[in-house]
């Protein structure tokens, strides 16, 4: 199956979505080039980016289960950081990964930088 991150969540209320996007928007803006991101979109309806393997996309509108195979490419820390931020700010959000905790360290640190 490859190196994959998976997540699920219920409908995300506007207050929690605002907290998430307030943290994620500068993270993605500041790290677009170093992490090889393109097509970055952080709006009231979507957090989305392309990391040159598979896209990462989360919407607050509906209950969802999704995944992103990163193949541990350059954008993997951005995916992990976003998942950490979502899990910290949204009670119904949970995620899992094929990766080990040490493989998530850079993403976890990146998320903490935008707390």
C-alpha positions, 0 to 999 in steps of 0.5 A, spaced: 500 500 500 505 504 501 507 510 506 500 512 507 496 517 512 489 516 514 484 521 517 477 521 519 472 526 522 465 529 523 462 535 521 467 541 523 464 547 526 466 554 524 469 556 530 474 550 530 475 550 522 477 558 523 482 555 529 485 550 524 486 555 518 489 560 522 494 555 524 495 552 517 495 558 512 501 561 515 505 554 515 503 552 508 504 559 506 511 559 509 513 552 507 511 552 500 517 552 496 521 548 501 516 542 502 515 542 494 507 544 495 503 547 489 496 549 488 495 551 496 488 553 498 486 554 505 479 557 505 472 557 509 471 550 505 477 547 504 485 545 506 488 543 500 495 542 497 499 538 492 505 535 494 507 532 487 505 525 489 498 525 492 493 531 494 492 533 501 484 535 502 480 536 508 473 540 508 469 541 514 462 540 511 461 533 512 463 527 515 469 524 512 474 518 511 480 520 507 488 518 506 494 521 502 500 517 500 506 521 501 511 516 499 515 520 504 516 525 499 518 532 501 511 534 503 510 529 508 512 533 514 506 538 511 501 533 511 503 530 518 503 537 521 496 539 518 493 532 521 496 534 528 493 541 528 486 538 526 487 533 531 489 538 536 483 543 534 477 538 532 475 533 537 472 529 532 478 528 528 483 522 528 489 520 524 493 514 523 499 512 519 504 507 516 509 511 519 513 510 526 513 516 531 520 518 529 518 519 522 513 524 524 517 528 528 519 533 523 511 534 522 510 534 529 515 540 530 512 544 524 505 544 527 508 546 534 511 552 530 504 554 528 501 553 535 
